[in-house]
Amino acid sequence: VSTGSDIIIVGRGLFAKGRDAKVEGERYRKAGWEAYLRRCGQQN
């Protein structure tokens, strides 16, 4: 873990009561992709 991770574990944050799974999924996808680009040195 000290060198980073290429996997995002999503659970209750996506399917919690009162949350829109589609909206939350998009939020996680975007955050994960941006983190990946930063890690690869390809910041937008």
N, CA, C and O atoms as a Tripos MOL2 file, in Angstrom:
@<TRIPOS>MOLECULE
protein
  176   175    44     0     0
PROTEIN
NO_CHARGES

@<TRIPOS>ATOM
      1 N           0.8190   -1.1950    0.0000 N.3       1 VAL1
      2 CA          0.0000    0.0000    0.0000 C.3       1 VAL1
      3 C           0.8630    1.2600    0.0000 C.2       1 VAL1
      4 O           0.4490    2.2910   -0.5310 O.2       1 VAL1
      5 N           2.0410    1.1890    0.5810 N.am      2 SER2
      6 CA          2.8900    2.3810    0.6520 C.3       2 SER2
      7 C           3.3220    2.8760   -0.7260 C.2       2 SER2
      8 O           3.6950    4.0400   -0.8760 O.2       2 SER2
      9 N           3.2750    2.0020   -1.7320 N.am      3 THR3
     10 CA          3.6280    2.4220   -3.0890 C.3       3 THR3
     11 C           2.4080    2.7530   -3.9310 C.2       3 THR3
     12 O           2.5360    3.0500   -5.1190 O.2       3 THR3
     13 N           1.2210    2.7060   -3.3260 N.am      4 GLY4
     14 CA         -0.0080    3.0480   -4.0430 C.3       4 GLY4
     15 C          -0.8660    1.8310   -4.3040 C.2       4 GLY4
     16 O          -0.5360    0.7140   -3.9050 O.2       4 GLY4
     17 N          -1.9570    2.0640   -4.9730 N.am      5 SER5
     18 CA         -2.9060    1.0070   -5.2760 C.3       5 SER5
     19 C          -3.5800    1.3010   -6.6070 C.2       5 SER5
     20 O          -3.8220    2.4600   -6.9420 O.2       5 SER5
     21 N          -3.8790    0.2680   -7.3540 N.am      6 ASP6
     22 CA         -4.5740    0.4290   -8.6250 C.3       6 ASP6
     23 C          -6.0000   -0.1050   -8.5560 C.2       6 ASP6
     24 O          -6.6530   -0.2730   -9.5850 O.2       6 ASP6
     25 N          -6.4770   -0.3700   -7.3570 N.am      7 ILE7
     26 CA         -7.8220   -0.9120   -7.1800 C.3       7 ILE7
     27 C          -8.6040   -0.0200   -6.2300 C.2       7 ILE7
     28 O          -8.0870    0.4190   -5.2030 O.2       7 ILE7
     29 N          -9.8540    0.2430   -6.5850 N.am      8 ILE8
     30 CA        -10.7450    1.0090   -5.7150 C.3       8 ILE8
     31 C         -11.8340    0.0570   -5.2420 C.2       8 ILE8
     32 O         -12.5030   -0.5800   -6.0560 O.2       8 ILE8
     33 N         -12.0110   -0.0410   -3.9400 N.am      9 ILE9
     34 CA        -13.0640   -0.8780   -3.3790 C.3       9 ILE9
     35 C         -14.2500    0.0190   -3.0590 C.2       9 ILE9
     36 O         -14.1340    0.9760   -2.2940 O.2       9 ILE9
     37 N         -15.3830   -0.3030   -3.6510 N.am     10 VAL10
     38 CA        -16.5930    0.4940   -3.4690 C.3      10 VAL10
     39 C         -17.6520   -0.4040   -2.8480 C.2      10 VAL10
     40 O         -17.8940   -1.5120   -3.3260 O.2      10 VAL10
     41 N         -18.2700    0.0680   -1.8030 N.am     11 GLY11
     42 CA        -19.3180   -0.7080   -1.1500 C.3      11 GLY11
     43 C         -20.4930    0.1700   -0.8130 C.2      11 GLY11
     44 O         -21.2380    0.6010   -1.6930 O.2      11 GLY11
     45 N         -20.6550    0.4350    0.4680 N.am     12 ARG12
     46 CA        -21.7860    1.2400    0.9270 C.3      12 ARG12
     47 C         -21.8250    2.6330    0.3260 C.2      12 ARG12
     48 O         -22.8990    3.2190    0.1920 O.2      12 ARG12
     49 N         -20.6780    3.1660   -0.0350 N.am     13 GLY13
     50 CA        -20.6490    4.4900   -0.6440 C.3      13 GLY13
     51 C         -21.4380    4.5500   -1.9340 C.2      13 GLY13
     52 O         -21.9060    5.6170   -2.3330 O.2      13 GLY13
     53 N         -21.5840    3.4270   -2.5790 N.am     14 LEU14
     54 CA        -22.3130    3.3550   -3.8420 C.3      14 LEU14
     55 C         -23.7760    2.9820   -3.6310 C.2      14 LEU14
     56 O         -24.6600    3.5160   -4.3020 O.2      14 LEU14
     57 N         -24.0290    2.0730   -2.7080 N.am     15 PHE15
     58 CA        -25.3720    1.5300   -2.5540 C.3      15 PHE15
     59 C         -26.0690    1.9090   -1.2560 C.2      15 PHE15
     60 O         -27.0840    1.3040   -0.9110 O.2      15 PHE15
     61 N         -25.5550    2.8860   -0.5320 N.am     16 ALA16
     62 CA        -26.1590    3.2760    0.7410 C.3      16 ALA16
     63 C         -27.5860    3.7880    0.5330 C.2      16 ALA16
     64 O         -27.9200    4.3440   -0.5130 O.2      16 ALA16
     65 N         -28.3890    3.5930    1.5250 N.am     17 LYS17
     66 CA        -29.7830    4.0270    1.4650 C.3      17 LYS17
     67 C         -29.8550    5.5260    1.1760 C.2      17 LYS17
     68 O         -29.1560    6.3270    1.7970 O.2      17 LYS17
     69 N         -30.7030    5.8830    0.2340 N.am     18 GLY18
     70 CA        -30.8880    7.2860   -0.1040 C.3      18 GLY18
     71 C         -29.9050    7.8130   -1.1280 C.2      18 GLY18
     72 O         -29.9510    8.9920   -1.4780 O.2      18 GLY18
     73 N         -29.0190    6.9620   -1.6160 N.am     19 ARG19
     74 CA        -28.0430    7.3970   -2.6220 C.3      19 ARG19
     75 C         -28.4360    6.8650   -3.9930 C.2      19 ARG19
     76 O         -28.9950    5.7740   -4.1130 O.2      19 ARG19
     77 N         -28.1420    7.6350   -5.0090 N.am     20 ASP20
     78 CA        -28.3830    7.2280   -6.3900 C.3      20 ASP20
     79 C         -27.1310    6.4900   -6.8740 C.2      20 ASP20
     80 O         -26.0850    7.1030   -7.0880 O.2      20 ASP20
     81 N         -27.2460    5.1850   -7.0410 N.am     21 ALA21
     82 CA        -26.0850    4.3620   -7.3920 C.3      21 ALA21
     83 C         -25.4370    4.8220   -8.6970 C.2      21 ALA21
     84 O         -24.2150    4.7690   -8.8280 O.2      21 ALA21
     85 N         -26.2310    5.2690   -9.6530 N.am     22 LYS22
     86 CA        -25.6750    5.7290  -10.9280 C.3      22 LYS22
     87 C         -24.8270    6.9860  -10.7310 C.2      22 LYS22
     88 O         -23.7310    7.0910  -11.2810 O.2      22 LYS22
     89 N         -25.3300    7.9300   -9.9540 N.am     23 VAL23
     90 CA        -24.6010    9.1730   -9.6790 C.3      23 VAL23
     91 C         -23.3360    8.8750   -8.8840 C.2      23 VAL23
     92 O         -22.2630    9.3850   -9.2060 O.2      23 VAL23
     93 N         -23.4600    8.0550   -7.8490 N.am     24 GLU24
     94 CA        -22.2980    7.7190   -7.0250 C.3      24 GLU24
     95 C         -21.2620    6.9370   -7.8270 C.2      24 GLU24
     96 O         -20.0600    7.1540   -7.6680 O.2      24 GLU24
     97 N         -21.7170    6.0310   -8.6850 N.am     25 GLY25
     98 CA        -20.7960    5.2720   -9.5260 C.3      25 GLY25
     99 C         -19.9890    6.1810  -10.4380 C.2      25 GLY25
    100 O         -18.7860    5.9850  -10.6100 O.2      25 GLY25
    101 N         -20.6410    7.1610  -11.0170 N.am     26 GLU26
    102 CA        -19.9480    8.1200  -11.8820 C.3      26 GLU26
    103 C         -18.9360    8.9360  -11.0850 C.2      26 GLU26
    104 O         -17.8390    9.2210  -11.5660 O.2      26 GLU26
    105 N         -19.3100    9.3060   -9.8690 N.am     27 ARG27
    106 CA        -18.3930   10.0700   -9.0170 C.3      27 ARG27
    107 C         -17.1440    9.2460   -8.6850 C.2      27 ARG27
    108 O         -16.0240    9.7540   -8.7480 O.2      27 ARG27
    109 N         -17.3430    7.9830   -8.3350 N.am     28 TYR28
    110 CA        -16.2080    7.1050   -8.0390 C.3      28 TYR28
    111 C         -15.3570    6.8780   -9.2850 C.2      28 TYR28
    112 O         -14.1280    6.8890   -9.2060 O.2      28 TYR28
    113 N         -16.0010    6.6730  -10.4350 N.am     29 ARG29
    114 CA        -15.2740    6.4440  -11.6820 C.3      29 ARG29
    115 C         -14.3890    7.6380  -12.0190 C.2      29 ARG29
    116 O         -13.2200    7.4780  -12.3680 O.2      29 ARG29
    117 N         -14.9540    8.8270  -11.9130 N.am     30 LYS30
    118 CA        -14.2040   10.0420  -12.2300 C.3      30 LYS30
    119 C         -13.0310   10.2310  -11.2570 C.2      30 LYS30
    120 O         -11.9140   10.5310  -11.6790 O.2      30 LYS30
    121 N         -13.2850   10.0590   -9.9800 N.am     31 ALA31
    122 CA        -12.2250   10.2190   -8.9810 C.3      31 ALA31
    123 C         -11.1150    9.1870   -9.1950 C.2      31 ALA31
    124 O          -9.9330    9.5090   -9.0760 O.2      31 ALA31
    125 N         -11.4940    7.9600   -9.5070 N.am     32 GLY32
    126 CA        -10.5020    6.9100   -9.7460 C.3      32 GLY32
    127 C          -9.6540    7.1860  -10.9770 C.2      32 GLY32
    128 O          -8.4380    6.9910  -10.9550 O.2      32 GLY32
    129 N         -10.2910    7.6370  -12.0480 N.am     33 TRP33
    130 CA         -9.5560    7.9250  -13.2760 C.3      33 TRP33
    131 C          -8.5860    9.0830  -13.0690 C.2      33 TRP33
    132 O          -7.4410    9.0260  -13.5180 O.2      33 TRP33
    133 N          -9.0440   10.1340  -12.3880 N.am     34 GLU34
    134 CA         -8.1760   11.2840  -12.1160 C.3      34 GLU34
    135 C          -6.9850   10.8830  -11.2420 C.2      34 GLU34
    136 O          -5.8700   11.3600  -11.4540 O.2      34 GLU34
    137 N          -7.2190   10.0130  -10.2700 N.am     35 ALA35
    138 CA         -6.1290    9.5290   -9.4200 C.3      35 ALA35
    139 C          -5.1370    8.7020  -10.2400 C.2      35 ALA35
    140 O          -3.9250    8.8110  -10.0540 O.2      35 ALA35
    141 N          -5.6560    7.8830  -11.1370 N.am     36 TYR36
    142 CA         -4.7920    7.0790  -12.0060 C.3      36 TYR36
    143 C          -3.9140    7.9760  -12.8790 C.2      36 TYR36
    144 O          -2.7120    7.7400  -13.0000 O.2      36 TYR36
    145 N          -4.5060    8.9960  -13.4820 N.am     37 LEU37
    146 CA         -3.7350    9.9100  -14.3270 C.3      37 LEU37
    147 C          -2.6620   10.6420  -13.5260 C.2      37 LEU37
    148 O          -1.5450   10.8300  -14.0100 O.2      37 LEU37
    149 N          -2.9930   11.0550  -12.3090 N.am     38 ARG38
    150 CA         -1.9920   11.7110  -11.4610 C.3      38 ARG38
    151 C          -0.8420   10.7610  -11.1720 C.2      38 ARG38
    152 O           0.3240   11.1520  -11.2190 O.2      38 ARG38
    153 N          -1.1720    9.5240  -10.8760 N.am     39 ARG39
    154 CA         -0.1420    8.5280  -10.5590 C.3      39 ARG39
    155 C           0.7650    8.2620  -11.7580 C.2      39 ARG39
    156 O           1.9600    8.0170  -11.5930 O.2      39 ARG39
    157 N           0.2060    8.3080  -12.9430 N.am     40 CYS40
    158 CA          0.9870    8.0810  -14.1640 C.3      40 CYS40
    159 C           1.6840    9.3470  -14.6490 C.2      40 CYS40
    160 O           2.4100    9.3120  -15.6430 O.2      40 CYS40
    161 N           1.4700   10.4570  -13.9600 N.am     41 GLY41
    162 CA          2.1100   11.7030  -14.3540 C.3      41 GLY41
    163 C           1.4520   12.3820  -15.5300 C.2      41 GLY41
    164 O           2.0990   13.1300  -16.2640 O.2      41 GLY41
    165 N           0.1590   12.1260  -15.7160 N.am     42 GLN42
    166 CA         -0.5800   12.7050  -16.8360 C.3      42 GLN42
    167 C          -1.6970   13.6030  -16.3420 C.2      42 GLN42
    168 O          -2.8410   13.4670  -16.7780 O.2      42 GLN42
    169 N          -1.3850   14.5080  -15.4520 N.am     43 GLN43
    170 CA         -2.4130   15.3930  -14.8990 C.3      43 GLN43
    171 C          -3.0960   16.1800  -15.9930 C.2      43 GLN43
    172 O          -2.4780   16.5700  -16.9830 O.2      43 GLN43
    173 N          -4.3940   16.4100  -15.7940 N.am     44 ASN44
    174 CA         -5.1660   17.2280  -16.7420 C.3      44 ASN44
    175 C          -4.9680   18.6770  -16.4090 C.2      44 ASN44
    176 O          -5.5250   19.5460  -17.0790 O.2      44 ASN44
@<TRIPOS>BOND
     1     1     2 1
     2     2     3 1
     3     3     4 2
     4     3     5 am
     5     5     6 1
     6     6     7 1
     7     7     8 2
     8     7     9 am
     9     9    10 1
    10    10    11 1
    11    11    12 2
    12    11    13 am
    13    13    14 1
    14    14    15 1
    15    15    16 2
    16    15    17 am
    17    17    18 1
    18    18    19 1
    19    19    20 2
    20    19    21 am
    21    21    22 1
    22    22    23 1
    23    23    24 2
    24    23    25 am
    25    25    26 1
    26    26    27 1
    27    27    28 2
    28    27    29 am
    29    29    30 1
    30    30    31 1
    31    31    32 2
    32    31    33 am
    33    33    34 1
    34    34    35 1
    35    35    36 2
    36    35    37 am
    37    37    38 1
    38    38    39 1
    39    39    40 2
    40    39    41 am
    41    41    42 1
    42    42    43 1
    43    43    44 2
    44    43    45 am
    45    45    46 1
    46    46    47 1
    47    47    48 2
    48    47    49 am
    49    49    50 1
    50    50    51 1
    51    51    52 2
    52    51    53 am
    53    53    54 1
    54    54    55 1
    55    55    56 2
    56    55    57 am
    57    57    58 1
    58    58    59 1
    59    59    60 2
    60    59    61 am
    61    61    62 1
    62    62    63 1
    63    63    64 2
    64    63    65 am
    65    65    66 1
    66    66    67 1
    67    67    68 2
    68    67    69 am
    69    69    70 1
    70    70    71 1
    71    71    72 2
    72    71    73 am
    73    73    74 1
    74    74    75 1
    75    75    76 2
    76    75    77 am
    77    77    78 1
    78    78    79 1
    79    79    80 2
    80    79    81 am
    81    81    82 1
    82    82    83 1
    83    83    84 2
    84    83    85 am
    85    85    86 1
    86    86    87 1
    87    87    88 2
    88    87    89 am
    89    89    90 1
    90    90    91 1
    91    91    92 2
    92    91    93 am
    93    93    94 1
    94    94    95 1
    95    95    96 2
    96    95    97 am
    97    97    98 1
    98    98    99 1
    99    99   100 2
   100    99   101 am
   101   101   102 1
   102   102   103 1
   103   103   104 2
   104   103   105 am
   105   105   106 1
   106   106   107 1
   107   107   108 2
   108   107   109 am
   109   109   110 1
   110   110   111 1
   111   111   112 2
   112   111   113 am
   113   113   114 1
   114   114   115 1
   115   115   116 2
   116   115   117 am
   117   117   118 1
   118   118   119 1
   119   119   120 2
   120   119   121 am
   121   121   122 1
   122   122   123 1
   123   123   124 2
   124   123   125 am
   125   125   126 1
   126   126   127 1
   127   127   128 2
   128   127   129 am
   129   129   130 1
   130   130   131 1
   131   131   132 2
   132   131   133 am
   133   133   134 1
   134   134   135 1
   135   135   136 2
   136   135   137 am
   137   137   138 1
   138   138   139 1
   139   139   140 2
   140   139   141 am
   141   141   142 1
   142   142   143 1
   143   143   144 2
   144   143   145 am
   145   145   146 1
   146   146   147 1
   147   147   148 2
   148   147   149 am
   149   149   150 1
   150   150   151 1
   151   151   152 2
   152   151   153 am
   153   153   154 1
   154   154   155 1
   155   155   156 2
   156   155   157 am
   157   157   158 1
   158   158   159 1
   159   159   160 2
   160   159   161 am
   161   161   162 1
   162   162   163 1
   163   163   164 2
   164   163   165 am
   165   165   166 1
   166   166   167 1
   167   167   168 2
   168   167   169 am
   169   169   170 1
   170   170   171 1
   171   171   172 2
   172   171   173 am
   173   173   174 1
   174   174   175 1
   175   175   176 2
@<TRIPOS>SUBSTRUCTURE
     1 VAL1         2 RESIDUE 1 A VAL
     2 SER2         6 RESIDUE 1 A SER
     3 THR3        10 RESIDUE 1 A THR
     4 GLY4        14 RESIDUE 1 A GLY
     5 SER5        18 RESIDUE 1 A SER
     6 ASP6        22 RESIDUE 1 A ASP
     7 ILE7        26 RESIDUE 1 A ILE
     8 ILE8        30 RESIDUE 1 A ILE
     9 ILE9        34 RESIDUE 1 A ILE
    10 VAL10       38 RESIDUE 1 A VAL
    11 GLY11       42 RESIDUE 1 A GLY
    12 ARG12       46 RESIDUE 1 A ARG
    13 GLY13       50 RESIDUE 1 A GLY
    14 LEU14       54 RESIDUE 1 A LEU
    15 PHE15       58 RESIDUE 1 A PHE
    16 ALA16       62 RESIDUE 1 A ALA
    17 LYS17       66 RESIDUE 1 A LYS
    18 GLY18       70 RESIDUE 1 A GLY
    19 ARG19       74 RESIDUE 1 A ARG
    20 ASP20       78 RESIDUE 1 A ASP
    21 ALA21       82 RESIDUE 1 A ALA
    22 LYS22       86 RESIDUE 1 A LYS
    23 VAL23       90 RESIDUE 1 A VAL
    24 GLU24       94 RESIDUE 1 A GLU
    25 GLY25       98 RESIDUE 1 A GLY
    26 GLU26      102 RESIDUE 1 A GLU
    27 ARG27      106 RESIDUE 1 A ARG
    28 TYR28      110 RESIDUE 1 A TYR
    29 ARG29      114 RESIDUE 1 A ARG
    30 LYS30      118 RESIDUE 1 A LYS
    31 ALA31      122 RESIDUE 1 A ALA
    32 GLY32      126 RESIDUE 1 A GLY
    33 TRP33      130 RESIDUE 1 A TRP
    34 GLU34      134 RESIDUE 1 A GLU
    35 ALA35      138 RESIDUE 1 A ALA
    36 TYR36      142 RESIDUE 1 A TYR
    37 LEU37      146 RESIDUE 1 A LEU
    38 ARG38      150 RESIDUE 1 A ARG
    39 ARG39      154 RESIDUE 1 A ARG
    40 CYS40      158 RESIDUE 1 A CYS
    41 GLY41      162 RESIDUE 1 A GLY
    42 GLN42      166 RESIDUE 1 A GLN
    43 GLN43      170 RESIDUE 1 A GLN
    44 ASN44      174 RESIDUE 1 A ASN
